């Protein structure tokens, strides 16, 4: 079949068959179809959409374009976040769920734009290695109960090619294409149960709640079509999660949570997502029971023990990690102070995230390097009272120019007034 016929059919609003989708994806990965034709097809999908069967067919073809992992005898469960600012949830979540008896093969990504990347955070630990072979992942699941690793060249190559093209053709925001991208990777990693954390708010990819809800439903329904159990939580990303935004800074905060402390919002979301994962993994009879189990392993040290075991197993220097906690900061520090008295009404996550990009926390381009010791400390958060001159935030930078620019941006992210905002971190639960 001709690729142009597939493009025209979708352009005119037709529903593509599984064979047509398979032909396009396979030939594109093989280098037989030029970028300009696939770009035209992506734009047609962006405007015309895709039905559930089309999304399922696209996801399957993308998943099968490379190696698909499986772990016989293990019921693996994973979590995927659509990305945010200060979103270090995966770091304490994986060891906590593993400590409760559910294996977690967590294939994660890197920072891009204003959103952070789990792999960059873990690699800020001296020696920690995320480039794992499938055999190493399986070994780590047996030894530690979880593994933190990146997408290899052999896994889902169709997604790698399609995402790069979406990024330069203005088609990233298509919900069917987002769904296929996420599900193809998560299903290829060997997880039978999936929990999606779909962010909404200023620091999220989906800033409008209705868009986040639509994506959450698409992910849950798409997972079901592929034979996976799934649930999604729509969560607030109006302000940064926790108080730390940065690579090693967020590792520090994750360690605090793993030792039974840490910010209340981070712990809340770890327990909420972990509770869902334990139900899907067959270890809890209800979400409430699962949340309680996660809280117990955070408080009694079992989750932290799994963390230490994993850090060592993936090449990390545990002693050096512990030595750097609370100490490893970029040398230039700028404080952002309140110019009036009142209640913090907002900490715009997007502006804080952009300040992080200036500092080197994130990336403007995939090939950009990130810095492990820079970042932003949000000393005050939404709903907390401050007086004039009090420190709202601290910026840690490698040089004066970036410190000044980032401090200005963080200052613009804060709004101090008299209102006291309220609301739950988990806004909505989407299940089949």
C-alpha positions as CSV (number, residue, x, y, z in Angstrom):
1,X,0.0,0.0,0.0
2,X,1.2,3.5,-0.7
3,X,2.0,5.8,2.2
4,X,0.4,8.7,0.5
5,X,-2.9,6.8,0.5
6,X,-2.6,6.3,4.2
7,X,-1.9,10.0,4.7
8,X,-4.9,11.0,2.6
9,X,-7.2,8.6,4.3
10,X,-6.4,10.1,7.7
11,X,-6.4,13.6,6.4
12,X,-10.0,13.0,5.3
13,X,-11.1,11.7,8.6
14,X,-11.0,8.0,7.9
15,X,-10.1,5.3,10.4
16,X,-6.9,3.4,9.5
17,X,-6.7,-0.3,9.7
18,X,-4.1,-2.2,11.8
19,X,-2.4,-3.2,8.6
20,X,-2.1,0.4,7.3
21,X,-0.7,1.5,10.6
22,X,1.7,-1.4,10.7
23,X,2.9,-0.7,7.2
24,X,3.6,3.0,8.0
25,X,5.5,2.3,11.3
26,X,7.5,-0.7,10.1
27,X,8.6,1.0,6.9
28,X,9.5,4.2,8.7
29,X,11.7,2.4,11.2
30,X,13.3,0.6,8.4
31,X,14.2,3.9,6.7
32,X,11.9,3.2,3.7
33,X,9.6,6.2,4.3
34,X,10.9,9.8,4.4
35,X,10.4,12.2,7.3
36,X,8.2,14.5,5.3
37,X,5.6,11.9,4.6
38,X,5.4,10.8,8.3
39,X,5.3,14.5,9.3
40,X,2.2,14.9,7.1
41,X,0.6,11.9,8.7
42,X,1.4,13.2,12.2
43,X,-0.3,16.5,11.3
44,X,-3.3,14.6,9.9
45,X,-3.6,12.7,13.2
46,X,-3.2,15.9,15.2
47,X,-6.2,17.4,13.5
48,X,-8.3,14.3,12.9
49,X,-7.5,12.3,15.9
50,X,-7.5,8.5,16.3
51,X,-10.1,6.0,17.5
52,X,-9.3,3.5,20.3
53,X,-8.6,0.7,17.9
54,X,-6.2,2.9,15.9
55,X,-4.4,4.0,19.1
56,X,-4.1,0.3,20.2
57,X,-2.7,-0.7,16.8
58,X,-0.2,2.1,16.8
59,X,0.9,1.3,20.3
60,X,1.4,-2.4,19.5
61,X,3.5,-1.6,16.4
62,X,5.6,0.9,18.3
63,X,6.1,-1.5,21.1
64,X,7.1,-4.4,18.8
65,X,9.5,-2.3,16.8
66,X,12.2,-3.3,19.3
67,X,12.9,-5.6,22.2
68,X,10.0,-6.4,24.6
69,X,11.0,-7.4,28.1
70,X,9.3,-10.0,30.2
71,X,9.9,-11.4,33.6
72,X,8.3,-14.8,34.1
73,X,7.0,-15.5,37.6
74,X,6.9,-11.8,38.5
75,X,3.9,-9.5,38.4
76,X,5.5,-6.2,37.8
77,X,3.9,-2.8,38.2
78,X,5.1,0.6,37.2
79,X,4.2,4.3,37.5
80,X,4.4,6.9,34.8
81,X,4.3,10.7,35.4
82,X,3.6,13.1,32.6
83,X,6.2,15.4,34.1
84,X,6.5,18.4,36.4
85,X,8.7,20.6,38.6
86,X,10.2,19.1,41.7
87,X,8.6,15.7,40.7
88,X,11.0,13.3,42.5
89,X,8.1,10.9,43.3
90,X,9.7,7.9,41.5
91,X,12.8,8.0,43.7
92,X,11.0,7.1,47.0
93,X,8.1,5.3,45.3
94,X,9.9,2.5,43.6
95,X,11.8,1.3,46.7
96,X,8.7,1.7,48.9
97,X,6.5,-0.5,46.6
98,X,9.4,-3.0,46.2
99,X,9.6,-3.2,50.0
100,X,6.0,-4.2,50.0
101,X,6.6,-7.1,47.7
102,X,5.8,-5.7,44.2
103,X,8.6,-5.6,41.7
104,X,9.0,-2.4,39.8
105,X,10.9,-2.2,36.5
106,X,11.0,1.6,36.2
107,X,12.1,2.7,32.8
108,X,12.4,6.5,33.0
109,X,13.4,9.6,31.0
110,X,15.5,12.6,31.2
111,X,14.8,16.3,31.8
112,X,13.5,18.3,28.8
113,X,12.3,21.8,28.9
114,X,11.1,22.9,32.3
115,X,10.3,19.4,33.6
116,X,12.9,17.3,35.4
117,X,14.1,13.8,34.6
118,X,14.4,10.8,36.9
119,X,17.5,9.5,35.2
120,X,19.3,12.8,35.7
121,X,18.4,12.8,39.4
122,X,19.6,9.3,40.0
123,X,22.8,9.9,38.0
124,X,23.7,12.8,40.4
125,X,24.5,10.1,42.9
126,X,28.3,9.4,42.4
127,X,28.7,6.3,40.3
128,X,25.0,5.5,39.8
129,X,24.5,3.8,36.4
130,X,21.1,3.8,34.5
131,X,22.3,2.2,31.3
132,X,21.2,-1.3,32.0
133,X,20.9,-4.4,29.8
134,X,17.6,-6.4,30.1
135,X,19.6,-9.1,31.9
136,X,20.8,-6.6,34.5
137,X,17.2,-5.3,35.0
138,X,16.0,-8.8,35.7
139,X,18.9,-9.4,38.1
140,X,18.1,-6.2,40.0
141,X,14.4,-7.0,40.2
142,X,15.5,-10.2,42.0
143,X,18.1,-8.5,44.3
144,X,16.4,-5.2,45.1
145,X,12.8,-5.5,43.9
146,X,13.2,-2.6,41.5
147,X,15.5,-1.1,38.8
148,X,15.9,2.4,37.5
149,X,16.9,2.5,33.9
150,X,16.7,4.3,30.6
151,X,15.3,3.4,27.2
152,X,18.0,1.5,25.2
153,X,18.6,1.7,21.5
154,X,16.9,-1.7,21.1
155,X,13.7,-0.7,22.9
156,X,10.8,1.0,21.1
157,X,12.9,2.6,18.3
158,X,9.7,3.7,16.6
159,X,8.9,6.0,19.5
160,X,12.4,7.5,19.4
161,X,12.0,8.4,15.7
162,X,8.4,9.5,15.9
163,X,8.9,11.7,19.0
164,X,11.9,13.5,17.5
165,X,9.7,14.3,14.5
166,X,6.7,15.3,16.6
167,X,9.0,17.7,18.5
168,X,9.8,19.7,15.4
169,X,6.4,19.5,13.6
170,X,4.2,20.9,16.3
171,X,2.4,17.7,16.9
172,X,3.6,16.8,20.5
173,X,0.2,17.7,22.1
174,X,-1.9,15.1,20.3
175,X,-3.5,12.9,22.9
176,X,-3.5,9.7,20.7
177,X,0.2,10.2,19.9
178,X,1.1,10.9,23.5
179,X,-0.9,7.8,24.6
180,X,0.9,5.5,22.1
181,X,4.3,6.9,23.0
182,X,3.8,6.4,26.8
183,X,2.1,3.0,26.5
184,X,4.5,1.5,24.0
185,X,7.5,2.2,26.4
186,X,5.7,1.1,29.5
187,X,4.4,-2.1,28.0
188,X,7.8,-2.9,26.4
189,X,9.4,-2.8,29.9
190,X,7.4,-5.8,31.1
191,X,4.9,-4.2,33.5
192,X,1.5,-5.9,33.8
193,X,0.0,-3.1,35.9
194,X,0.3,0.6,35.3
195,X,-0.4,3.7,37.4
196,X,-0.4,7.0,35.6
197,X,0.2,10.3,37.4
198,X,-1.2,12.9,35.0
199,X,-0.2,16.4,36.0
200,X,-2.3,19.5,35.5
201,X,-1.6,23.2,36.3
202,X,1.1,25.8,35.4
203,X,4.0,23.4,35.6
204,X,2.4,20.5,33.8
205,X,2.4,19.5,30.1
206,X,-1.4,19.5,30.3
207,X,-2.2,22.8,31.9
208,X,-6.0,22.6,31.7
209,X,-7.7,20.0,33.9
210,X,-10.0,18.9,31.1
211,X,-7.0,18.1,28.9
212,X,-5.3,16.1,31.7
213,X,-8.6,14.2,32.3
214,X,-8.8,13.3,28.6
215,X,-5.2,12.1,28.5
216,X,-5.7,10.1,31.7
217,X,-8.8,8.3,30.2
218,X,-6.9,7.7,27.0
219,X,-4.0,6.1,28.9
220,X,-6.3,3.9,31.0
221,X,-8.4,2.7,28.1
222,X,-5.3,2.2,25.9
223,X,-3.7,0.1,28.6
224,X,-6.8,-2.0,28.9
225,X,-6.9,-2.6,25.1
226,X,-3.3,-4.0,25.5
227,X,-4.3,-6.3,28.3
228,X,-2.8,-4.3,31.1
229,X,-4.6,-3.2,34.3
230,X,-4.3,0.5,34.8
231,X,-5.5,3.5,36.8
232,X,-4.7,7.2,36.6
233,X,-4.6,10.0,39.1
234,X,-4.9,13.6,37.9
235,X,-2.7,15.6,40.3
236,X,-2.0,19.3,40.9
237,X,1.2,20.8,39.4
238,X,0.3,24.4,40.1
239,X,3.3,24.7,42.4
240,X,6.5,22.6,42.7
241,X,6.3,19.3,44.5
242,X,8.2,19.4,47.7
243,X,10.6,22.2,48.4
244,X,13.6,21.2,46.3
245,X,14.0,21.6,42.5
246,X,17.3,20.3,41.2
247,X,18.9,16.9,40.6
248,X,20.9,16.2,43.8
249,X,18.6,18.5,45.8
250,X,15.7,16.2,44.9
251,X,17.7,13.1,45.8
252,X,18.1,14.7,49.2
253,X,14.4,15.2,49.6
254,X,13.7,11.7,48.4
255,X,16.0,10.3,51.1
256,X,14.2,12.4,53.7
257,X,10.9,10.8,52.6
258,X,12.5,7.3,52.6
259,X,13.6,7.9,56.2
260,X,10.0,8.7,57.3
261,X,10.1,12.5,56.9
262,X,10.2,14.9,54.1
263,X,7.6,17.3,52.7
264,X,4.0,16.3,53.3
265,X,2.9,16.7,49.7
266,X,5.7,14.4,48.4
267,X,4.8,11.7,51.0
268,X,1.1,12.1,50.2
269,X,1.6,11.4,46.6
270,X,4.0,8.5,47.2
271,X,1.4,6.9,49.4
272,X,-1.4,7.6,47.0
273,X,0.4,6.2,43.9
274,X,2.0,3.4,45.9
275,X,-1.4,2.3,47.3
276,X,-2.7,2.0,43.7
277,X,0.4,0.0,42.6
278,X,0.0,-2.5,45.5
279,X,-3.6,-3.2,44.5
280,X,-2.6,-3.8,40.9
281,X,0.3,-6.0,42.2
282,X,-2.0,-8.1,44.3
283,X,-0.5,-7.2,47.6
284,X,-3.3,-5.0,48.9
285,X,-7.0,-5.5,48.9
286,X,-7.9,-1.8,48.7
287,X,-6.2,1.5,48.0
288,X,-6.5,2.5,51.6
289,X,-4.7,-0.7,52.7
290,X,-2.0,-0.1,50.1
291,X,-1.5,3.5,51.3
292,X,-1.1,2.3,54.9
293,X,1.4,-0.3,53.8
294,X,3.5,2.2,51.9
295,X,3.5,4.6,54.9
296,X,4.6,1.8,57.2
297,X,7.7,0.9,55.1
298,X,8.6,4.5,54.9
299,X,8.4,4.9,58.6
300,X,10.1,1.6,59.7
301,X,13.2,1.8,57.4
302,X,12.3,-1.0,55.0
303,X,11.9,1.4,52.1
304,X,15.2,3.1,52.8
305,X,17.0,-0.3,53.1
306,X,15.8,-1.1,49.5
307,X,17.0,2.2,48.3
308,X,20.5,1.7,49.8
309,X,20.6,-1.8,48.3
310,X,19.6,-0.5,44.9
311,X,22.1,2.4,44.9
312,X,24.9,0.0,45.6
313,X,23.7,-2.6,43.1
314,X,23.6,0.0,40.3
315,X,27.1,1.2,41.0
316,X,26.4,4.2,43.3
317,X,28.7,5.1,46.2
318,X,26.4,5.0,49.2
319,X,28.9,6.5,51.7
320,X,29.6,9.4,49.4
321,X,25.9,9.9,48.8
322,X,25.4,10.1,52.6
323,X,28.3,12.5,53.0
324,X,27.0,14.9,50.4
325,X,23.4,15.1,51.9
326,X,22.7,18.7,53.0
327,X,26.2,19.8,51.9
328,X,26.5,19.5,48.1
329,X,25.4,22.9,46.7
330,X,26.6,25.0,43.8
331,X,28.8,27.8,45.1
332,X,26.7,30.9,44.2
333,X,23.7,31.4,46.4
334,X,20.9,34.0,46.0
335,X,18.0,34.5,48.3
336,X,14.6,35.7,47.1
337,X,12.9,37.7,49.9
338,X,9.3,38.7,50.4
339,X,8.5,42.4,49.6
340,X,5.3,42.4,51.6
341,X,3.6,40.5,54.5
342,X,0.8,38.0,53.9
343,X,0.1,34.5,52.8
344,X,1.8,32.8,49.8
345,X,-1.0,32.6,47.3
346,X,1.0,31.0,44.5
347,X,4.4,29.6,43.5
348,X,4.2,29.3,39.8
349,X,5.7,25.9,38.9
350,X,6.3,26.8,35.3
351,X,8.4,29.9,36.2
352,X,10.4,27.9,38.8
353,X,11.0,25.2,36.2
354,X,12.2,27.7,33.7
355,X,14.6,29.2,36.3
356,X,15.9,25.6,36.7
357,X,16.6,25.4,33.0
358,X,18.6,28.7,33.3
359,X,20.6,27.1,36.2
360,X,21.2,23.8,34.4
361,X,18.7,21.6,36.2
362,X,16.9,20.8,32.9
363,X,17.5,21.0,29.2
364,X,16.4,23.2,26.3
365,X,17.6,20.5,23.9
366,X,18.1,16.8,24.3
367,X,21.8,17.0,23.9
368,X,22.3,19.7,26.6
369,X,24.2,18.6,29.7
370,X,22.6,19.0,33.2
371,X,24.3,20.0,36.4
372,X,23.9,17.9,39.5
373,X,24.4,20.6,42.2
374,X,22.3,23.5,41.0
375,X,18.7,24.3,41.7
376,X,16.0,26.1,43.7
377,X,15.0,25.6,47.3
378,X,11.4,26.8,47.9
379,X,11.6,27.8,51.5
380,X,8.0,28.9,51.6
381,X,5.1,27.3,49.8
382,X,1.5,28.0,49.0
383,X,-0.7,28.8,52.1
384,X,2.3,29.7,54.4
385,X,2.4,33.1,56.0
386,X,5.5,35.3,55.5
387,X,6.6,38.7,56.8
388,X,8.4,41.4,54.8
389,X,12.1,40.5,54.2
390,X,11.6,36.8,55.0
391,X,13.4,34.3,52.6
392,X,10.9,32.8,50.1
393,X,13.4,30.8,48.2
394,X,17.1,30.2,47.6
395,X,18.8,29.7,44.2
396,X,22.0,27.6,43.9
397,X,24.1,28.4,40.8
398,X,27.5,27.9,39.2
399,X,28.0,31.6,38.3
400,X,26.7,35.1,39.2
401,X,24.9,35.8,35.9
402,X,22.7,32.7,36.0
403,X,22.1,33.2,39.7
404,X,20.8,36.7,39.1
405,X,18.6,35.6,36.2
406,X,17.2,32.6,38.0
407,X,16.5,34.6,41.2
408,X,14.5,37.1,39.3
409,X,12.4,34.4,37.7
410,X,11.8,32.7,41.0
411,X,10.8,36.0,42.5
412,X,8.2,36.4,39.7
413,X,6.8,33.0,40.5
414,X,5.7,34.0,44.0
415,X,2.5,35.9,44.8
416,X,1.9,37.0,48.3
417,X,-1.5,38.2,49.4
418,X,-4.1,37.5,52.0
419,X,-6.0,34.6,50.5
420,X,-5.3,31.1,51.8
421,X,-5.7,28.6,48.9
422,X,-6.9,25.1,49.7
423,X,-7.4,21.9,47.8
424,X,-6.2,18.3,47.5
425,X,-3.1,17.2,45.6
426,X,-5.0,14.4,44.0
427,X,-7.7,16.0,42.0
428,X,-9.3,13.0,40.3
429,X,-9.1,9.2,39.9
430,X,-9.7,7.6,36.6
431,X,-10.2,3.8,36.4
432,X,-11.7,1.5,33.8
